[in-house]
Amino acid sequence: MGVDSFLNRLKVDKQVIERAEFNPYYNCIESGLEDPVIVDGKQYINLAANNYLGLGADIRVKKAAINAVKKYGISMCGTPVATGYIELYRRVEREISKFLTLEDTVILPSCYQANNGLFAAIARKEDLILVDHYAHSSLIEGIKCVGCKIRPFLHNNTNHLEKILKNSSKYRQIFIVTESVFSTEGSIAPLKEIYELGMKYGAVTVVDDSHGIGVIGKSGRGILEDSGIEDFKGIYTASLGKAIGVSGGIISGNKEIIEYLRYFCPQLVYSTGISPALLGAVEKVLEIIEKEFDILGKKLWDYRDIIRNRLVLNGFDLCDGMAPIISIKTGDALRTVLLAKSFYNRRILTTPFVEPSVPPNEGRLRLIAGANLSKKSIDKVTSLIDEIGRDI
Ligand SMILES: Cc1ncc(COP(=O)(O)O)c(C=O)c1O
């Protein structure tokens, strides 16, 4: 024990990065999310951002953020229960709830924080939480805080889920936790079946729609619209930092539960309220989605199909996901990083997932082509995919 041994213990294992002679992480971007982005003074096509609708650098959204700063400043320097709750905050809570057709919403600085705080507020030791085996770190870490029994169910497997539900009667409350669109696989949860199972066995469904909001559903309202679920009696969370193109996290649902969280979710109550700039930006994005989802969504899905088909043509092994997340199965960490390097050397940014983000040897290289990319960039990507395909 001692300070020196502590400092020596916490070292990042960089063997894979050294063998690949490439570090794909913490790339320093020198521009906004325009197409192309600038890295190290050079132009790159960005297939790494979650900027599905391409609104992250939209001029109208920037202006809305600036207007909010002009009115309120950068920060209200207070938690939402104190001075951090402004009329714009309340308005955006209501607009998000209306957008999702849910009763009420709270807004936190991130969805990581939302998922982290939710379970400690709603669950107790005597409960049971069933969670999809591929659920995001924020859900898993949030669930672990409760100290209750946790049982993973096989990814998107409702038969396995029902089997566990049938044999779980001794708990005060059961929760079923899933993502909507899985961030590393691009698979979409069979939420309607999951929710109906929950209702049948008295279990509360919690869905994280971070990669679904603004992406799926006929008008971009996410998983509830996509699954045709009305009058949802579960709990809904989502990030505002992906298709919404801003930053922040939400928890939405029944008004009594949301009111409870306003007072008893520590991650909300004890953390400085989300910046007015971000609230102003979210408000504008919701307005844009209402008016332009047909066009933006079509581009997003068309780009997904073009890139996906080209990868298949070149023999890449892809996950079956139906979402506009294209995930290449890459095996071990070295192969994953080397494939990211092949793209990077051709000026394309991608997201490599290695352990512990995915199970060992189940590496993924994720590509997301946002609606802000030009057709010229997509054409360039497809011809470079041919080149990479030939090389490997
Ligand atoms: C499924 C999922 N949930 C939650 C989060 C966290 O969202 P945020 O970036 O708003 O903290 C992410 C982001 O990576 C995610 O992919």
The ligand as an SDF file (V2000), in Angstrom:
LIG
                    3D

 16 16  0  0  0  0  0  0  0  0999 V2000
  -27.6410    3.7390  -24.9790 C   0  0  0  0  0  0  0  0  0  0  0  0
  -27.0060    4.9160  -24.3530 C   0  0  0  0  0  0  0  0  0  0  0  0
  -27.5210    5.3800  -23.1910 N   0  0  0  0  0  0  0  0  0  0  0  0
  -26.9890    6.4450  -22.5810 C   0  0  0  0  0  0  0  0  0  0  0  0
  -25.8940    7.1000  -23.0900 C   0  0  0  0  0  0  0  0  0  0  0  0
  -25.3350    8.2930  -22.3700 C   0  0  0  0  0  0  0  0  0  0  0  0
  -25.8440    9.4310  -22.9580 O   0  0  0  0  0  0  0  0  0  0  0  0
  -25.2010   10.8700  -22.6520 P   0  0  0  0  0  0  0  0  0  0  0  0
  -24.1110   11.0390  -23.6560 O   0  0  0  0  0  0  0  0  0  0  0  0
  -26.3140   11.8320  -22.8090 O   0  0  0  0  0  0  0  0  0  0  0  0
  -24.6740   10.8240  -21.2800 O   0  0  0  0  0  0  0  0  0  0  0  0
  -25.3310    6.6590  -24.2830 C   0  0  0  0  0  0  0  0  0  0  0  0
  -24.1560    7.3710  -24.8390 C   0  0  0  0  0  0  0  0  0  0  0  0
  -23.1800    6.8020  -25.2270 O   0  0  0  0  0  0  0  0  0  0  0  0
  -25.8880    5.5360  -24.9310 C   0  0  0  0  0  0  0  0  0  0  0  0
  -25.3760    5.0610  -26.0720 O   0  0  0  0  0  0  0  0  0  0  0  0
  1  2  1  0
  2  3  1  0
  2 15  2  0
  3  4  2  0
  4  5  1  0
  5  6  1  0
  5 12  2  0
  6  7  1  0
  7  8  1  0
  8  9  2  0
  8 10  1  0
  8 11  1  0
 12 13  1  0
 12 15  1  0
 13 14  2  0
 15 16  1  0
M  END
$$$$
